[in-house]
């Protein structure tokens, strides 16, 4: 089942990450099973929440600022590091969702206020330069995919 990224805003994700750190035995801090199953962690071992927990840890530094407002990403960084991160994010989305799914995800992120309309347009322009044949068979993005997109958005926003 595909999760809707608008079900979670940045404050909610921060709260879940904080609860996760305080109570690592639970699935998401509330004791609720999200039904996502196991994901492969960086070490190569399969663990139910290691990947998601890593994503939450990446979002925790944003909690310190406490002033994140939507849209989270108002403009794309224009330096080489920013462009490299943009292409890394787009490659991830393309490998998981294909060109059409990536376009839909970007449109959706704009509609829920994660990125501006201008960012969405620029990201879709970047996609024009990427080889459509290099993508995998498209699948639906799940909650971990959207959470990783939010991490990319946060990293890009921090570069501005």
OpenMM code with the backbone's topology and positions (N, CA, C; nanometers):
from openmm import Vec3, app, unit

residues = "UNK UNK UNK UNK UNK UNK UNK UNK UNK UNK UNK UNK UNK UNK UNK UNK UNK UNK UNK UNK UNK UNK UNK UNK UNK UNK UNK UNK UNK UNK UNK UNK UNK UNK UNK UNK UNK UNK UNK UNK UNK UNK UNK UNK UNK UNK UNK UNK UNK UNK UNK UNK UNK UNK UNK UNK UNK UNK UNK UNK UNK UNK UNK UNK UNK UNK UNK UNK UNK UNK UNK UNK UNK UNK UNK UNK UNK UNK UNK UNK UNK UNK UNK UNK UNK UNK UNK UNK UNK UNK UNK UNK UNK UNK UNK UNK UNK UNK UNK UNK UNK UNK UNK UNK UNK UNK UNK UNK UNK UNK UNK UNK UNK UNK UNK UNK UNK UNK UNK UNK UNK UNK UNK UNK UNK UNK UNK UNK UNK UNK UNK UNK UNK UNK UNK UNK UNK UNK UNK UNK UNK UNK UNK UNK UNK UNK UNK UNK UNK UNK UNK UNK UNK UNK UNK UNK UNK UNK UNK UNK".split()
positions = [
    Vec3(0.0840, -0.1182, 0.0000),
    Vec3(0.0000, 0.0000, 0.0000),
    Vec3(0.0882, 0.1242, 0.0000),
    Vec3(0.0570, 0.2175, -0.0830),
    Vec3(0.1316, 0.3413, -0.0938),
    Vec3(0.0825, 0.4402, 0.0114),
    Vec3(0.1767, 0.5081, 0.0782),
    Vec3(0.1410, 0.6069, 0.1792),
    Vec3(0.1395, 0.7448, 0.1163),
    Vec3(0.0513, 0.8282, 0.1633),
    Vec3(0.0358, 0.9628, 0.1140),
    Vec3(0.1283, 1.0545, 0.1944),
    Vec3(0.2243, 1.1237, 0.1293),
    Vec3(0.3181, 1.2056, 0.2050),
    Vec3(0.2519, 1.3218, 0.2771),
    Vec3(0.1333, 1.3618, 0.2371),
    Vec3(0.0683, 1.4718, 0.3084),
    Vec3(0.0139, 1.4275, 0.4435),
    Vec3(0.0151, 1.2950, 0.4680),
    Vec3(-0.0268, 1.2459, 0.5991),
    Vec3(0.0709, 1.2876, 0.7081),
    Vec3(0.1909, 1.3282, 0.6685),
    Vec3(0.2936, 1.3650, 0.7642),
    Vec3(0.3471, 1.5029, 0.7297),
    Vec3(0.3480, 1.5936, 0.8248),
    Vec3(0.4174, 1.7189, 0.8005),
    Vec3(0.5498, 1.7126, 0.8761),
    Vec3(0.6336, 1.8106, 0.8560),
    Vec3(0.7675, 1.8073, 0.9136),
    Vec3(0.7631, 1.8005, 1.0658),
    Vec3(0.6729, 1.8743, 1.1290),
    Vec3(0.6630, 1.8705, 1.2748),
    Vec3(0.6233, 1.7318, 1.3237),
    Vec3(0.5323, 1.6674, 1.2507),
    Vec3(0.4893, 1.5333, 1.2888),
    Vec3(0.6042, 1.4344, 1.2738),
    Vec3(0.6800, 1.4456, 1.1671),
    Vec3(0.7955, 1.3575, 1.1477),
    Vec3(0.8995, 1.3789, 1.2562),
    Vec3(0.9209, 1.5035, 1.2943),
    Vec3(1.0153, 1.5321, 1.4028),
    Vec3(0.9684, 1.4680, 1.5330),
    Vec3(0.8399, 1.4810, 1.5619),
    Vec3(0.7847, 1.4227, 1.6833),
    Vec3(0.8020, 1.2714, 1.6818),
    Vec3(0.7731, 1.2088, 1.5674),
    Vec3(0.7880, 1.0644, 1.5563),
    Vec3(0.9346, 1.0249, 1.5762),
    Vec3(1.0270, 1.1036, 1.5211),
    Vec3(1.1690, 1.0732, 1.5353),
    Vec3(1.2118, 1.0857, 1.6807),
    Vec3(1.1645, 1.1886, 1.7499),
    Vec3(1.1977, 1.2056, 1.8910),
    Vec3(1.1451, 1.0898, 1.9737),
    Vec3(1.0210, 1.0514, 1.9477),
    Vec3(0.9631, 0.9387, 2.0204),
    Vec3(1.0376, 0.8106, 1.9889),
    Vec3(1.0809, 0.7968, 1.8662),
    Vec3(1.1564, 0.6777, 1.8244),
    Vec3(1.2870, 0.6683, 1.9017),
    Vec3(1.3543, 0.7809, 1.9194),
    Vec3(1.4799, 0.7829, 1.9940),
    Vec3(1.4562, 0.7486, 2.1413),
    Vec3(1.3440, 0.7946, 2.1981),
    Vec3(1.3133, 0.7675, 2.3375),
    Vec3(1.2667, 0.6253, 2.3597),
    Vec3(1.2025, 0.5642, 2.2597),
    Vec3(1.1457, 0.4309, 2.2737),
    Vec3(1.1804, 0.3475, 2.1508),
    Vec3(1.3078, 0.3015, 2.1384),
    Vec3(1.3478, 0.2316, 2.0166),
    Vec3(1.2817, 0.0962, 1.9965),
    Vec3(1.2162, 0.0402, 2.0948),
    Vec3(1.1522, -0.0902, 2.0804),
    Vec3(1.0236, -0.0832, 2.0001),
    Vec3(0.9621, 0.0339, 1.9922),
    Vec3(0.8359, 0.0444, 1.9179),
    Vec3(0.8622, 0.0718, 1.7720),
    Vec3(0.7647, 0.0460, 1.6877),
    Vec3(0.7800, 0.0613, 1.5437),
    Vec3(0.7938, 0.2059, 1.5017),
    Vec3(0.7080, 0.2930, 1.5552),
    Vec3(0.7141, 0.4328, 1.5124),
    Vec3(0.6950, 0.5290, 1.6282),
    Vec3(0.7153, 0.4812, 1.7487),
    Vec3(0.7031, 0.5678, 1.8635),
    Vec3(0.5638, 0.5674, 1.9216),
    Vec3(0.4644, 0.5282, 1.8461),
    Vec3(0.3284, 0.5267, 1.8974),
    Vec3(0.2798, 0.3848, 1.9206),
    Vec3(0.3634, 0.2862, 1.8881),
    Vec3(0.3233, 0.1478, 1.9016),
    Vec3(0.2407, 0.0990, 1.7851),
    Vec3(0.2155, 0.1868, 1.6883),
    Vec3(0.1345, 0.1507, 1.5731),
    Vec3(0.2225, 0.0884, 1.4664),
    Vec3(0.1809, -0.0248, 1.4128),
    Vec3(0.2549, -0.0905, 1.3066),
    Vec3(0.2160, -0.0274, 1.1747),
    Vec3(0.3166, 0.0271, 1.1024),
    Vec3(0.2875, 0.0892, 0.9738),
    Vec3(0.2770, -0.0122, 0.8627),
    Vec3(0.3101, -0.1386, 0.8914),
    Vec3(0.2936, -0.2437, 0.7926),
    Vec3(0.3885, -0.2335, 0.6746),
    Vec3(0.5069, -0.1779, 0.6959),
    Vec3(0.6004, -0.1611, 0.5866),
    Vec3(0.6978, -0.2765, 0.5756),
    Vec3(0.7036, -0.3620, 0.6752),
    Vec3(0.7934, -0.4764, 0.6673),
    Vec3(0.9375, -0.4358, 0.6851),
    Vec3(1.0270, -0.5231, 0.6438),
    Vec3(1.1697, -0.5003, 0.6611),
    Vec3(1.2278, -0.4227, 0.5445),
    Vec3(1.3287, -0.3443, 0.5780),
    Vec3(1.4044, -0.2742, 0.4761),
    Vec3(1.5517, -0.3018, 0.5006),
    Vec3(1.6295, -0.3031, 0.3941),
    Vec3(1.7712, -0.3325, 0.4066),
    Vec3(1.8446, -0.2083, 0.4538),
    Vec3(1.9188, -0.2219, 0.5634),
    Vec3(1.9959, -0.1114, 0.6187),
    Vec3(2.1293, -0.0975, 0.5486),
    Vec3(2.2081, 0.0019, 0.5919),
    Vec3(2.3369, 0.0278, 0.5294),
    Vec3(2.4319, -0.0893, 0.5457),
    Vec3(2.4227, -0.1627, 0.6557),
    Vec3(2.5156, -0.2718, 0.6797),
    Vec3(2.4839, -0.3924, 0.5935),
    Vec3(2.3709, -0.3908, 0.5234),
    Vec3(2.3327, -0.5022, 0.4388),
    Vec3(2.2419, -0.5997, 0.5107),
    Vec3(2.2263, -0.5842, 0.6410),
    Vec3(2.1391, -0.6745, 0.7145),
    Vec3(1.9965, -0.6227, 0.7088),
    Vec3(1.9029, -0.7150, 0.7178),
    Vec3(1.7635, -0.6761, 0.7139),
    Vec3(1.7168, -0.6485, 0.8551),
    Vec3(1.6628, -0.5293, 0.8758),
    Vec3(1.6083, -0.4939, 1.0054),
    Vec3(1.4831, -0.4140, 0.9808),
    Vec3(1.3799, -0.4353, 1.0619),
    Vec3(1.2494, -0.3767, 1.0327),
    Vec3(1.2487, -0.2260, 1.0155),
    Vec3(1.3186, -0.1531, 1.0992),
    Vec3(1.3072, -0.0083, 1.0948),
    Vec3(1.4401, 0.0637, 1.0850),
    Vec3(1.5486, -0.0069, 1.0568),
    Vec3(1.6789, 0.0588, 1.0582),
    Vec3(1.6874, 0.1693, 0.9536),
    Vec3(1.6344, 0.1455, 0.8343),
    Vec3(1.6395, 0.2470, 0.7298),
    Vec3(1.5546, 0.3673, 0.7690),
    Vec3(1.4332, 0.3436, 0.8132),
    Vec3(1.3436, 0.4525, 0.8518),
    Vec3(1.4011, 0.5294, 0.9699),
    Vec3(1.4592, 0.4580, 1.0668),
    Vec3(1.5184, 0.5241, 1.1828),
    Vec3(1.6328, 0.6156, 1.1388),
    Vec3(1.7112, 0.5704, 1.0404),
    Vec3(1.8189, 0.6540, 0.9877),
    Vec3(1.7651, 0.7806, 0.9245),
    Vec3(1.6531, 0.7690, 0.8544),
    Vec3(1.5922, 0.8870, 0.7928),
    Vec3(1.5424, 0.9835, 0.8997),
    Vec3(1.4804, 0.9296, 1.0054),
    Vec3(1.4344, 1.0156, 1.1139),
    Vec3(1.5527, 1.0885, 1.1768),
    Vec3(1.6649, 1.0173, 1.1956),
    Vec3(1.7837, 1.0801, 1.2542),
    Vec3(1.8349, 1.1931, 1.1659),
    Vec3(1.8226, 1.1771, 1.0349),
    Vec3(1.8655, 1.2848, 0.9455),
    Vec3(1.7754, 1.4065, 0.9581),
    Vec3(1.6491, 1.3851, 0.9908),
    Vec3(1.5560, 1.4971, 1.0047),
    Vec3(1.5659, 1.5642, 1.1418),
    Vec3(1.6224, 1.4955, 1.2415),
    Vec3(1.6303, 1.5511, 1.3765),
    Vec3(1.7016, 1.6859, 1.3840),
    Vec3(1.8130, 1.7070, 1.3121),
    Vec3(1.8767, 1.8399, 1.3211),
    Vec3(1.7839, 1.9531, 1.2817),
    Vec3(1.6863, 1.9258, 1.1986),
    Vec3(1.5920, 2.0300, 1.1596),
    Vec3(1.5065, 2.0738, 1.2770),
    Vec3(1.4898, 1.9833, 1.3739),
    Vec3(1.4090, 2.0150, 1.4903),
    Vec3(1.4721, 2.1264, 1.5722),
    Vec3(1.6049, 2.1323, 1.5711),
    Vec3(1.6750, 2.2333, 1.6499),
    Vec3(1.6351, 2.3740, 1.6059),
    Vec3(1.6209, 2.3940, 1.4752),
    Vec3(1.5808, 2.5247, 1.4240),
    Vec3(1.4390, 2.5587, 1.4632),
    Vec3(1.3500, 2.4634, 1.4497),
    Vec3(1.2116, 2.4812, 1.4894),
    Vec3(1.1347, 2.5859, 1.4108),
    Vec3(1.1942, 2.6411, 1.3057),
    Vec3(1.1273, 2.7477, 1.2336),
    Vec3(1.0954, 2.7104, 1.0891),
    Vec3(1.0914, 2.5814, 1.0597),
    Vec3(1.0620, 2.5377, 0.9235),
    Vec3(0.9165, 2.5684, 0.8894),
    Vec3(0.8986, 2.6376, 0.7808),
    Vec3(0.7648, 2.6708, 0.7335),
    Vec3(0.7501, 2.6213, 0.5912),
    Vec3(0.6281, 2.5907, 0.5526),
    Vec3(0.6028, 2.5477, 0.4155),
    Vec3(0.5994, 2.6692, 0.3253),
    Vec3(0.6476, 2.6578, 0.2053),
    Vec3(0.7150, 2.5420, 0.1472),
    Vec3(0.8541, 2.5264, 0.2070),
    Vec3(0.8940, 2.4032, 0.2270),
    Vec3(1.0237, 2.3765, 0.2867),
    Vec3(1.1362, 2.4151, 0.1922),
    Vec3(1.1161, 2.3929, 0.0621),
    Vec3(1.2183, 2.4262, -0.0375),
    Vec3(1.1623, 2.5336, -0.1294),
    Vec3(1.2118, 2.6561, -0.1118),
    Vec3(1.1629, 2.7684, -0.1920),
    Vec3(1.2426, 2.7898, -0.3193),
    Vec3(1.3696, 2.7497, -0.3196),
    Vec3(1.4551, 2.7669, -0.4376),
    Vec3(1.5610, 2.6572, -0.4370),
    Vec3(1.6000, 2.6138, -0.5558),
    Vec3(1.7039, 2.5122, -0.5681),
    Vec3(1.8408, 2.5782, -0.5570),
    Vec3(1.9333, 2.5121, -0.4874),
    Vec3(2.0693, 2.5676, -0.4822),
    Vec3(2.1318, 2.5647, -0.6215),
    Vec3(2.2169, 2.6615, -0.6495),
    Vec3(2.2736, 2.6741, -0.7833),
    Vec3(2.4205, 2.6335, -0.7914),
    Vec3(2.4778, 2.5849, -0.6809),
    Vec3(2.6182, 2.5442, -0.6852),
    Vec3(2.6302, 2.3970, -0.7252),
    Vec3(2.7537, 2.3530, -0.7457),
    Vec3(2.7777, 2.2159, -0.7916),
    Vec3(2.7296, 2.1113, -0.6912),
    Vec3(2.7506, 2.1359, -0.5628),
    Vec3(2.7044, 2.0410, -0.4615),
    Vec3(2.5528, 2.0287, -0.4627),
    Vec3(2.4857, 2.1409, -0.4801),
    Vec3(2.3400, 2.1390, -0.4876),
    Vec3(2.2910, 2.0621, -0.6085),
    Vec3(2.3534, 2.0853, -0.7222),
    Vec3(2.3131, 2.0137, -0.8435),
    Vec3(2.3393, 1.8642, -0.8305),
    Vec3(2.4503, 1.8276, -0.7683),
    Vec3(2.4803, 1.6858, -0.7481),
    Vec3(2.3720, 1.6210, -0.6607),
    Vec3(2.3307, 1.6915, -0.5555),
    Vec3(2.2266, 1.6382, -0.4680),
    Vec3(2.0918, 1.6297, -0.5409),
    Vec3(2.0628, 1.7271, -0.6248),
    Vec3(1.9389, 1.7246, -0.7039),
    Vec3(1.9369, 1.6022, -0.7942),
    Vec3(2.0470, 1.5789, -0.8654),
    Vec3(2.0527, 1.4636, -0.9555),
    Vec3(2.0468, 1.3317, -0.8788),
    Vec3(2.1076, 1.3279, -0.7609),
    Vec3(2.1004, 1.2071, -0.6781),
    Vec3(1.9555, 1.1782, -0.6384),
    Vec3(1.8837, 1.2825, -0.5968),
    Vec3(1.7433, 1.2672, -0.5579),
    Vec3(1.6581, 1.2240, -0.6765),
    Vec3(1.6764, 1.2922, -0.7902),
    Vec3(1.5981, 1.2564, -0.9086),
    Vec3(1.6294, 1.1144, -0.9544),
    Vec3(1.7554, 1.0740, -0.9469),
    Vec3(1.7917, 0.9373, -0.9841),
    Vec3(1.7203, 0.8364, -0.8939),
    Vec3(1.7183, 0.8652, -0.7647),
    Vec3(1.6470, 0.7787, -0.6704),
    Vec3(1.4993, 0.7668, -0.7102),
    Vec3(1.4343, 0.8808, -0.7334),
    Vec3(1.2924, 0.8785, -0.7691),
    Vec3(1.2692, 0.8048, -0.9008),
    Vec3(1.3551, 0.8321, -0.9994),
    Vec3(1.3396, 0.7664, -1.1292),
    Vec3(1.3571, 0.6160, -1.1197),
    Vec3(1.4515, 0.5712, -1.0389),
    Vec3(1.4737, 0.4274, -1.0248),
    Vec3(1.3567, 0.3583, -0.9558),
    Vec3(1.2875, 0.4318, -0.8697),
    Vec3(1.1761, 0.3718, -0.7963),
    Vec3(1.0404, 0.3927, -0.8616),
    Vec3(1.0242, 0.5053, -0.9327),
    Vec3(0.8905, 0.5375, -0.9828),
    Vec3(0.8851, 0.5616, -1.1333),
    Vec3(0.9987, 0.5622, -1.2017),
    Vec3(0.9982, 0.5923, -1.3441),
    Vec3(0.9743, 0.7409, -1.3675),
    Vec3(0.9756, 0.7806, -1.4947),
    Vec3(0.9586, 0.9226, -1.5276),
    Vec3(0.8208, 0.9745, -1.4884),
    Vec3(0.7165, 0.9022, -1.5234),
    Vec3(0.5810, 0.9496, -1.4921),
    Vec3(0.5582, 0.9565, -1.3411),
    Vec3(0.6013, 0.8535, -1.2693),
    Vec3(0.5849, 0.8525, -1.1239),
    Vec3(0.6628, 0.9640, -1.0566),
    Vec3(0.7818, 0.9933, -1.1095),
    Vec3(0.8625, 1.1020, -1.0537),
    Vec3(0.7944, 1.2355, -1.0782),
    Vec3(0.7419, 1.2553, -1.1977),
    Vec3(0.6699, 1.3793, -1.2279),
    Vec3(0.5490, 1.3947, -1.1344),
    Vec3(0.4774, 1.2856, -1.1136),
    Vec3(0.3614, 1.2894, -1.0240),
    Vec3(0.4042, 1.3183, -0.8801),
    Vec3(0.5133, 1.2570, -0.8358),
    Vec3(0.5619, 1.2807, -0.6993),
    Vec3(0.6011, 1.4267, -0.6813),
    Vec3(0.6721, 1.4832, -0.7785),
    Vec3(0.7118, 1.6240, -0.7686),
    Vec3(0.5897, 1.7153, -0.7668),
    Vec3(0.4914, 1.6846, -0.8489),
    Vec3(0.3674, 1.7639, -0.8488),
    Vec3(0.2979, 1.7538, -0.7138),
    Vec3(0.2997, 1.6341, -0.6593),
    Vec3(0.2350, 1.6155, -0.5303),
    Vec3(0.3098, 1.6895, -0.4194),
    Vec3(0.4438, 1.6840, -0.4220),
    Vec3(0.5218, 1.7548, -0.3204),
    Vec3(0.4942, 1.9047, -0.3268),
    Vec3(0.4717, 1.9553, -0.4475),
    Vec3(0.4357, 2.0968, -0.4598),
    Vec3(0.2974, 2.1222, -0.4022),
    Vec3(0.2047, 2.0310, -0.4273),
    Vec3(0.0670, 2.0522, -0.3814),
    Vec3(0.0540, 2.0467, -0.2294),
    Vec3(0.1437, 1.9735, -0.1630),
    Vec3(0.1365, 1.9660, -0.0161),
    Vec3(0.2304, 2.0654, 0.0507),
    Vec3(0.2991, 2.1465, -0.0305),
    Vec3(0.3799, 2.2532, 0.0260),
    Vec3(0.5220, 2.2149, 0.0634),
    Vec3(0.5719, 2.1035, 0.0130),
    Vec3(0.7101, 2.0668, 0.0427),
    Vec3(0.8060, 2.1460, -0.0449),
    Vec3(0.7645, 2.1757, -0.1691),
    Vec3(0.8459, 2.2532, -0.2624),
    Vec3(0.7557, 2.3576, -0.3281),
    Vec3(0.8177, 2.4610, -0.3834),
    Vec3(0.7392, 2.5631, -0.4530),
    Vec3(0.7114, 2.5181, -0.5962),
    Vec3(0.6201, 2.5888, -0.6593),
    Vec3(0.5881, 2.5607, -0.7996),
    Vec3(0.7102, 2.5815, -0.8884),
    Vec3(0.7900, 2.6837, -0.8565),
    Vec3(0.9115, 2.7108, -0.9330),
    Vec3(1.0117, 2.5947, -0.9184),
    Vec3(1.0282, 2.5421, -0.7973),
    Vec3(1.1176, 2.4276, -0.7755),
    Vec3(1.0686, 2.3062, -0.8540),
    Vec3(0.9384, 2.2820, -0.8496),
    Vec3(0.8823, 2.1697, -0.9239),
    Vec3(0.9150, 2.1826, -1.0725),
    Vec3(0.8958, 2.3015, -1.1274),
    Vec3(0.9239, 2.3247, -1.2691),
    Vec3(1.0717, 2.3029, -1.3009),
    Vec3(1.1599, 2.3549, -1.2165),
    Vec3(1.3037, 2.3378, -1.2380),
    Vec3(1.3443, 2.1907, -1.2278),
    Vec3(1.2888, 2.1186, -1.1312),
    Vec3(1.3207, 1.9766, -1.1158),
    Vec3(1.2745, 1.8974, -1.2380),
    Vec3(1.1589, 1.9315, -1.2897),
    Vec3(1.1105, 1.8634, -1.4106),
    Vec3(1.1989, 1.8975, -1.5309),
    Vec3(1.2539, 2.0183, -1.5337),
    Vec3(1.3490, 2.0535, -1.6390),
    Vec3(1.4764, 1.9703, -1.6270),
    Vec3(1.5247, 1.9506, -1.5040),
    Vec3(1.6422, 1.8660, -1.4822),
    Vec3(1.6159, 1.7248, -1.5353),
    Vec3(1.4937, 1.6771, -1.5164),
    Vec3(1.4593, 1.5414, -1.5611),
    Vec3(1.4730, 1.5248, -1.7119),
    Vec3(1.4546, 1.6330, -1.7870),
    Vec3(1.4638, 1.6252, -1.9326),
    Vec3(1.6025, 1.5784, -1.9770),
    Vec3(1.7038, 1.6063, -1.8951),
    Vec3(1.8393, 1.5667, -1.9286),
    Vec3(1.8759, 1.4270, -1.8838),
    Vec3(1.7846, 1.3572, -1.8188),
    Vec3(1.8136, 1.2229, -1.7685),
    Vec3(1.7558, 1.1187, -1.8625),
    Vec3(1.8293, 1.0138, -1.8816),
    Vec3(1.7922, 0.9079, -1.9750),
    Vec3(1.6726, 0.8287, -1.9231),
    Vec3(1.5651, 0.8326, -1.9991),
    Vec3(1.4439, 0.7604, -1.9599),
    Vec3(1.4650, 0.6093, -1.9628),
    Vec3(1.5562, 0.5625, -2.0476),
    Vec3(1.5822, 0.4188, -2.0588),
    Vec3(1.6567, 0.3647, -1.9368),
    Vec3(1.7186, 0.4539, -1.8586),
    Vec3(1.7980, 0.4103, -1.7439),
    Vec3(1.7126, 0.3848, -1.6200),
    Vec3(1.5825, 0.4038, -1.6292),
    Vec3(1.4969, 0.3841, -1.5127),
    Vec3(1.4510, 0.2393, -1.5049),
    Vec3(1.4158, 0.1988, -1.3856),
    Vec3(1.3598, 0.0652, -1.3643),
    Vec3(1.2111, 0.0668, -1.3950),
    Vec3(1.1495, -0.0514, -1.3907),
    Vec3(1.0043, -0.0567, -1.4040),
    Vec3(0.9441, 0.0219, -1.2887),
    Vec3(0.8543, 0.1137, -1.3189),
    Vec3(0.7992, 0.1983, -1.2128),
    Vec3(0.7158, 0.1201, -1.1124),
    Vec3(0.7290, 0.1609, -0.9873),
    Vec3(0.6468, 0.1072, -0.8789),
    Vec3(0.5922, 0.2258, -0.8004),
    Vec3(0.4962, 0.1982, -0.7146),
    Vec3(0.4437, 0.3040, -0.6289),
    Vec3(0.5461, 0.3385, -0.5215),
    Vec3(0.5596, 0.4660, -0.4935),
    Vec3(0.6466, 0.5097, -0.3856),
    Vec3(0.5784, 0.4788, -0.2528),
    Vec3(0.6562, 0.4348, -0.1542),
    Vec3(0.5986, 0.4058, -0.0223),
    Vec3(0.6404, 0.5139, 0.0770),
    Vec3(0.6019, 0.4973, 0.2017),
    Vec3(0.6275, 0.5994, 0.3028),
    Vec3(0.7771, 0.6246, 0.3194),
    Vec3(0.8601, 0.5215, 0.3111),
    Vec3(1.0042, 0.5405, 0.3234),
    Vec3(1.0592, 0.6214, 0.2063),
    Vec3(1.0062, 0.5989, 0.0877),
    Vec3(1.0494, 0.6760, -0.0290),
    Vec3(1.0155, 0.8241, -0.0121),
    Vec3(0.8948, 0.8523, 0.0366),
    Vec3(0.8546, 0.9912, 0.0581),
    Vec3(0.9348, 1.0540, 0.1714),
    Vec3(0.9630, 0.9765, 0.2756),
    Vec3(1.0436, 1.0276, 0.3856),
    Vec3(1.1840, 1.0599, 0.3368),
    Vec3(1.2402, 0.9747, 0.2512),
    Vec3(1.3720, 1.0034, 0.1949),
    Vec3(1.3657, 1.1283, 0.1072),
    Vec3(1.2586, 1.1468, 0.0330),
    Vec3(1.2429, 1.2697, -0.0454),
    Vec3(1.2417, 1.3919, 0.0456),
    Vec3(1.1769, 1.3813, 0.1604),
    Vec3(1.1744, 1.4927, 0.2551),
    Vec3(1.3147, 1.5208, 0.3083),
    Vec3(1.3948, 1.4166, 0.3280),
    Vec3(1.5339, 1.4360, 0.3704),
    Vec3(1.6101, 1.5123, 0.2610),
    Vec3(1.5929, 1.4706, 0.1349),
    Vec3(1.6577, 1.5426, 0.0252),
    Vec3(1.6115, 1.6883, 0.0214),
    Vec3(1.4836, 1.7122, 0.0379),
    Vec3(1.4293, 1.8479, 0.0373),
    Vec3(1.4930, 1.9304, 0.1486),
    Vec3(1.5029, 1.8704, 0.2670),
    Vec3(1.5623, 1.9408, 0.3809),
    Vec3(1.7099, 1.9733, 0.3550),
    Vec3(1.7818, 1.8783, 0.2965),
    Vec3(1.9236, 1.9020, 0.2659),
    Vec3(1.9383, 2.0124, 0.1619),
    Vec3(1.8547, 2.0109, 0.0605),
    Vec3(1.8601, 2.1153, -0.0425),
    Vec3(1.8239, 2.2523, 0.0159),
    Vec3(1.7239, 2.2548, 0.1033),
    Vec3(1.6834, 2.3812, 0.1655),
    Vec3(1.7958, 2.4357, 0.2531),
    Vec3(1.8714, 2.3469, 0.3183),
    Vec3(1.9809, 2.3896, 0.4046),
    Vec3(2.0970, 2.4490, 0.3249),
    Vec3(2.1036, 2.4172, 0.1968),
    Vec3(2.2118, 2.4675, 0.1121),
    Vec3(2.1880, 2.6107, 0.0663),
    Vec3(2.0641, 2.6594, 0.0814),
    Vec3(2.0321, 2.7965, 0.0376),
    Vec3(2.0687, 2.8974, 0.1426),
] * unit.nanometer
topology = app.Topology()
chain = topology.addChain("A")
for resn in residues:
    res = topology.addResidue(resn, chain)
    for name in ("N", "CA", "C"):
        topology.addAtom(name, app.Element.getBySymbol(name[0]), res)
